[in-house]
Amino acid sequence: MPDAAVLVAALKPLLHALDVLGVVARHFDPEEYDAVMAAVGAPDAELRAALPGLDALPTEFDTLRAALAGSGAEAIAAFVGLRAALESDDGVRAVFRALRHIPRARAALYPAAALLAPVSRFFLEPSRRDSAALLAALANPRPDTGVHHISNDPGSRGGYSLYVPEYATPDRAMPLVMALHGGSGNGRDFLWTWQRAARSHGAILVTPTATGATWALMGEDTDTPNLLRILGEVGGQWRVDPTRMLLTGMSDGGTFTYVSGLDPASPFTHLAPVAAAFHPILAQMADPDRLRGLPITIAHGERDWMFPVETARRAHEALAAAGAEVIYREFDDLSHTYPGELNGELLGWLAAP
């Protein structure tokens, strides 16, 4: 089989499998899980059959072989774990463990984005996949752009991962997104929740890892000083637009977005907590000048089983009453998962005059 045909035979089912995994992650709900898994079927079967063909590629295809094979192995592991969760006594945690393979599959595949146009398009939001100018700019990456991990190896704490769009230049001020992972998560994996949007719309993306097991929601705040340190490092390398700096986070990361972002000394111009816990005392204790006119988007799922949606509704009421400019987004089909379709909307909001 010609080399191009081998690549197509593996790439097509791989991208399909990753798309299906994205759907499973977006729509995970313990009450609907059996039905979702029955509906998605077994898209990994074709992938399993195609991956061995990569071994026939000559050595000049080593980078592509490693990217596709590594990503495929992670995708298959995700499906294995998701199916095993159906029979597990610890189903919810088993699902979350299986879903951890998704960012790893995307990370393994990303080196192929500069080499294969279908992979480059996969790492863009659907609305941007037909932009010839964007695809051309991405195909010629500038120095020091792309994905970097700074003291953020698996299992480490307090480091960060960074994505700089491949077309970024040091003289161009860009918006910045600092996105905080959920409890027990890490910034290295959470980068892939946001990377597609940052690449599509042109934003520097920073995903720190908490200094502790989760963000400093109780006791001494060791995380805010670390976030400021990280901002200083990134700002020393790239021009950041100081009027467009978004702090956002999922679950515990969303709650810490409130805790840190409402501090009067916070440099962030916009806040976007997602699926976060909230106590009205946060609004009561916040500095009135910080809250007045502060742009905040609150996003929450109506079906959230961890932090009930009433939490977000109270946050909306309390913060709006305190003078913040609050946008409230409630998703009627969302459980305690991340709505990736929100990211482009948030970047449009961040870029608005």
C-alpha positions as CSV (number, residue, x, y, z in Angstrom):
1,M,0.0,0.0,0.0
2,P,1.4,3.5,-0.9
3,D,2.6,5.6,2.0
4,A,-0.2,8.2,1.6
5,A,-2.8,5.4,1.7
6,V,-1.4,4.0,4.9
7,L,-1.6,7.4,6.5
8,V,-5.2,8.0,5.4
9,A,-6.2,4.5,6.5
10,A,-5.0,5.3,10.0
11,L,-5.8,9.0,10.2
12,K,-9.5,8.9,9.2
13,P,-10.6,6.5,11.9
14,L,-8.3,8.2,14.5
15,L,-9.9,11.6,13.9
16,H,-13.3,10.1,14.0
17,A,-12.6,8.3,17.3
18,L,-11.3,11.5,18.8
19,D,-14.4,13.3,17.7
20,V,-16.6,10.7,19.3
21,L,-14.6,10.8,22.5
22,G,-15.2,14.6,22.6
23,V,-18.9,14.0,22.3
24,V,-18.8,11.4,25.2
25,A,-16.8,13.8,27.4
26,R,-19.1,16.8,26.6
27,H,-22.3,14.8,27.3
28,F,-21.2,12.7,30.3
29,D,-24.0,12.4,32.7
30,P,-24.3,9.5,35.2
31,E,-28.0,9.1,34.4
32,E,-27.5,9.0,30.7
33,Y,-24.2,7.2,30.4
34,D,-25.4,3.8,29.3
35,A,-27.5,5.4,26.6
36,V,-24.6,7.5,25.3
37,M,-22.2,4.6,25.2
38,A,-24.8,2.5,23.3
39,A,-25.3,5.3,20.8
40,V,-21.6,5.9,20.0
41,G,-20.9,2.2,19.3
42,A,-17.4,1.1,18.6
43,P,-15.5,3.6,16.5
44,D,-12.3,2.3,17.8
45,A,-12.7,-1.0,16.0
46,E,-11.6,0.4,12.6
47,L,-8.8,2.3,14.4
48,R,-7.4,-0.9,15.9
49,A,-7.4,-2.5,12.5
50,A,-5.6,0.4,10.8
51,L,-2.8,1.2,13.3
52,P,-0.6,-1.8,12.6
53,G,-0.3,-0.6,9.0
54,L,1.8,2.3,10.2
55,D,4.7,-0.1,10.9
56,A,5.2,-0.4,7.1
57,L,6.0,3.3,6.7
58,P,9.7,4.2,5.9
59,T,11.9,6.0,8.5
60,E,11.2,9.4,7.0
61,F,7.7,9.1,8.4
62,D,8.9,8.4,11.9
63,T,7.3,11.7,13.3
64,L,4.0,11.0,11.7
65,R,4.1,7.3,12.7
66,A,4.8,8.2,16.4
67,A,2.0,10.9,16.4
68,L,-0.7,8.7,14.9
69,A,0.3,5.5,16.8
70,G,0.6,7.3,20.1
71,S,-2.6,9.1,19.7
72,G,-4.4,6.0,18.6
73,A,-3.2,4.0,21.6
74,E,-4.5,6.7,23.9
75,A,-7.9,6.8,22.1
76,I,-8.2,3.0,22.3
77,A,-7.4,3.1,26.0
78,A,-10.1,5.7,26.5
79,F,-12.7,3.5,24.9
80,V,-11.6,0.5,26.9
81,G,-11.9,2.4,30.1
82,L,-15.2,3.9,29.2
83,R,-16.7,0.5,28.5
84,A,-15.2,-1.0,31.7
85,A,-16.9,1.8,33.7
86,L,-20.3,0.4,32.6
87,E,-19.6,-2.6,34.9
88,S,-17.6,-0.8,37.6
89,D,-18.8,-0.2,41.1
90,D,-17.0,3.1,41.0
91,G,-18.5,4.2,37.7
92,V,-18.2,8.0,37.8
93,R,-14.5,7.9,38.9
94,A,-13.8,5.2,36.3
95,V,-15.3,7.4,33.6
96,F,-13.2,10.3,34.6
97,R,-10.1,8.1,34.7
98,A,-10.9,7.0,31.1
99,L,-11.5,10.5,29.9
100,R,-7.9,11.5,31.0
101,H,-6.7,9.6,27.8
102,I,-8.4,12.2,25.6
103,P,-6.0,15.2,26.3
104,R,-3.1,12.7,26.0
105,A,-4.3,11.5,22.7
106,R,-4.5,15.1,21.4
107,A,-1.1,15.9,22.8
108,A,0.4,12.9,21.0
109,L,-1.2,13.9,17.7
110,Y,-0.4,17.6,17.7
111,P,3.1,17.3,16.3
112,A,1.4,16.1,13.1
113,A,-0.5,19.3,12.7
114,A,2.3,21.1,10.9
115,L,2.7,18.1,8.6
116,L,-0.8,17.0,7.7
117,A,-3.6,19.5,6.7
118,P,-6.4,17.3,8.1
119,V,-4.7,17.2,11.5
120,S,-4.2,21.0,11.4
121,R,-7.9,21.4,10.7
122,F,-8.8,19.1,13.5
123,F,-7.1,21.4,15.9
124,L,-9.2,24.4,14.8
125,E,-12.8,25.2,15.7
126,P,-15.2,24.1,12.9
127,S,-15.9,27.7,11.9
128,R,-12.2,28.3,11.2
129,R,-11.3,25.1,9.4
130,D,-11.8,26.5,5.9
131,S,-9.6,29.6,6.4
132,A,-6.8,29.2,3.8
133,A,-4.9,32.2,5.3
134,L,-5.0,30.7,8.8
135,L,-4.0,27.2,7.7
136,A,-1.1,28.7,5.7
137,A,0.1,30.8,8.7
138,L,-0.1,27.7,11.0
139,A,1.9,25.6,8.5
140,N,4.9,28.0,8.9
141,P,5.4,28.2,12.7
142,R,7.5,31.0,14.1
143,P,10.2,30.3,16.7
144,D,9.2,29.5,20.2
145,T,5.6,29.2,19.4
146,G,3.4,26.1,19.9
147,V,3.0,24.0,23.0
148,H,5.5,24.2,25.9
149,H,5.5,22.7,29.4
150,I,7.4,24.6,32.1
151,S,8.2,22.6,35.2
152,N,4.9,20.8,34.5
153,D,5.8,17.1,34.1
154,P,3.1,14.6,35.1
155,G,2.7,14.4,38.8
156,S,4.4,17.8,39.5
157,R,2.8,20.8,41.1
158,G,3.0,24.5,40.6
159,G,4.3,24.5,37.0
160,Y,2.4,25.5,33.9
161,S,1.8,24.7,30.3
162,L,1.8,27.3,27.6
163,Y,0.4,27.5,24.1
164,V,1.4,30.4,21.8
165,P,-0.2,30.4,18.3
166,E,2.2,29.5,15.6
167,Y,1.6,32.9,13.9
168,A,2.4,35.0,17.0
169,T,5.1,37.6,16.8
170,P,6.9,39.2,19.8
171,D,5.8,42.7,18.7
172,R,2.1,41.8,18.5
173,A,0.1,42.2,21.7
174,M,-2.3,39.3,22.1
175,P,-5.1,38.5,24.5
176,L,-4.2,36.0,27.3
177,V,-6.3,33.2,28.7
178,M,-5.3,31.6,32.0
179,A,-7.4,28.4,32.4
180,L,-7.5,26.5,35.7
181,H,-8.1,22.8,35.8
182,G,-10.6,21.0,38.1
183,G,-9.9,19.2,41.3
184,S,-7.3,16.5,41.0
185,G,-6.4,17.7,37.5
186,N,-3.4,19.3,36.0
187,G,-2.5,22.1,33.6
188,R,-0.7,19.8,31.2
189,D,-3.9,18.0,30.3
190,F,-6.2,21.0,30.7
191,L,-4.3,22.8,28.0
192,W,-6.2,20.7,25.4
193,T,-9.6,21.9,26.7
194,W,-8.7,25.3,25.4
195,Q,-5.9,24.9,22.8
196,R,-8.2,24.6,19.7
197,A,-9.9,27.9,20.5
198,A,-6.7,29.7,21.3
199,R,-5.2,28.5,18.0
200,S,-8.3,29.5,16.0
201,H,-8.7,33.0,17.4
202,G,-5.2,34.0,18.4
203,A,-4.7,34.0,22.1
204,I,-1.9,33.1,24.4
205,L,-3.0,30.2,26.6
206,V,-1.6,29.5,30.0
207,T,-2.7,26.4,32.0
208,P,-1.1,26.2,35.4
209,T,-1.1,23.3,37.8
210,A,-2.2,24.0,41.4
211,T,0.5,24.1,44.0
212,G,-1.4,21.6,46.1
213,A,-3.8,18.7,45.4
214,T,-6.3,21.3,44.2
215,W,-6.5,25.1,44.2
216,A,-6.1,27.0,47.5
217,L,-9.8,27.3,48.4
218,M,-9.1,27.0,52.1
219,G,-6.2,28.2,54.3
220,E,-3.2,30.0,52.9
221,D,-3.4,31.0,49.3
222,T,-0.2,29.7,47.7
223,D,-1.7,29.7,44.2
224,T,-2.4,33.4,43.5
225,P,1.3,34.4,44.0
226,N,2.2,31.5,41.7
227,L,-0.2,32.6,39.0
228,L,1.3,36.1,39.2
229,R,4.8,34.7,38.9
230,I,3.7,32.7,35.8
231,L,2.1,35.8,34.3
232,G,5.4,37.6,34.8
233,E,7.4,34.9,33.0
234,V,5.0,34.7,30.1
235,G,4.8,38.5,29.8
236,G,8.5,38.7,29.7
237,Q,8.6,36.6,26.6
238,W,5.4,37.7,24.7
239,R,3.5,40.9,24.4
240,V,0.2,40.5,26.3
241,D,-2.7,42.9,25.9
242,P,-3.2,44.1,29.4
243,T,-6.8,45.0,28.6
244,R,-7.7,41.5,27.5
245,M,-6.7,39.0,30.2
246,L,-9.1,36.3,31.0
247,L,-9.0,34.1,34.2
248,T,-11.3,31.1,33.8
249,G,-11.5,27.6,35.3
250,M,-13.6,24.4,35.6
251,S,-15.1,23.1,38.8
252,D,-12.5,23.8,41.6
253,G,-10.6,25.9,39.0
254,G,-13.8,27.9,38.5
255,T,-14.3,28.4,42.2
256,F,-10.7,29.6,42.5
257,T,-11.4,32.0,39.6
258,Y,-13.8,33.7,42.0
259,V,-11.4,33.6,44.9
260,S,-8.3,34.9,43.1
261,G,-10.0,37.0,40.4
262,L,-12.1,39.1,42.8
263,D,-9.0,40.2,44.7
264,P,-8.6,44.0,44.1
265,A,-5.0,43.4,43.1
266,S,-5.9,40.9,40.4
267,P,-4.5,41.8,36.9
268,F,-7.3,39.9,35.1
269,T,-9.8,42.0,33.2
270,H,-12.4,39.3,32.7
271,L,-13.5,36.3,34.7
272,A,-15.3,33.1,33.5
273,P,-16.0,30.5,36.2
274,V,-17.4,27.2,34.7
275,A,-19.3,24.6,36.8
276,A,-18.0,26.3,39.9
277,A,-19.1,26.4,43.5
278,F,-20.0,29.8,44.9
279,H,-20.9,31.3,48.3
280,P,-22.6,34.7,48.5
281,I,-19.9,35.8,51.0
282,L,-17.5,36.0,48.1
283,A,-19.5,38.9,46.7
284,Q,-20.1,40.5,50.1
285,M,-16.4,40.4,51.0
286,A,-15.1,41.5,47.6
287,D,-13.8,45.1,47.1
288,P,-16.7,47.2,45.7
289,D,-14.4,49.0,43.3
290,R,-13.1,45.6,41.9
291,L,-16.6,44.4,41.3
292,R,-18.1,47.5,39.8
293,G,-18.2,47.0,36.0
294,L,-16.1,43.8,36.2
295,P,-16.9,41.6,33.2
296,I,-17.9,38.1,34.4
297,T,-19.3,35.2,32.4
298,I,-20.8,32.4,34.6
299,A,-21.4,29.1,32.8
300,H,-23.1,26.1,34.4
301,G,-25.0,23.0,33.4
302,E,-28.6,22.6,34.4
303,R,-27.9,18.9,35.1
304,D,-24.8,19.4,37.2
305,W,-24.8,16.7,39.9
306,M,-21.7,18.0,41.8
307,F,-22.5,21.7,42.1
308,P,-26.2,22.2,41.6
309,V,-27.2,24.9,39.1
310,E,-28.8,26.9,41.9
311,T,-25.3,27.7,43.0
312,A,-24.6,29.5,39.7
313,R,-27.9,31.3,39.7
314,R,-27.2,32.7,43.2
315,A,-23.7,33.8,42.0
316,H,-25.3,35.6,39.1
317,E,-27.8,37.4,41.3
318,A,-25.2,38.4,44.0
319,L,-22.5,39.6,41.6
320,A,-24.9,41.5,39.4
321,A,-26.4,43.2,42.5
322,A,-22.8,44.2,43.5
323,G,-22.3,46.0,40.2
324,A,-20.4,43.4,38.0
325,E,-21.3,43.1,34.3
326,V,-22.5,39.5,34.4
327,I,-23.3,37.3,31.5
328,Y,-25.0,34.1,32.6
329,R,-24.9,30.9,30.4
330,E,-26.9,27.9,31.5
331,F,-26.7,24.8,29.4
332,D,-29.8,22.6,29.7
333,D,-28.0,19.5,28.4
334,L,-24.8,19.9,30.5
335,S,-23.8,17.9,33.5
336,H,-20.6,18.5,35.5
337,T,-18.4,18.6,32.3
338,Y,-16.8,21.3,30.3
339,P,-18.7,22.9,27.4
340,G,-15.9,23.3,24.8
341,E,-18.2,25.2,22.5
342,L,-18.1,28.0,25.0
343,N,-14.5,28.9,24.4
344,G,-14.9,30.7,21.1
345,E,-17.7,32.7,22.6
346,L,-15.5,33.7,25.5
347,L,-12.7,34.8,23.2
348,G,-15.2,36.9,21.2
349,W,-16.4,38.5,24.5
350,L,-12.8,39.1,25.5
351,A,-12.0,40.8,22.2
352,A,-15.1,43.0,22.2
353,P,-14.4,46.8,22.5
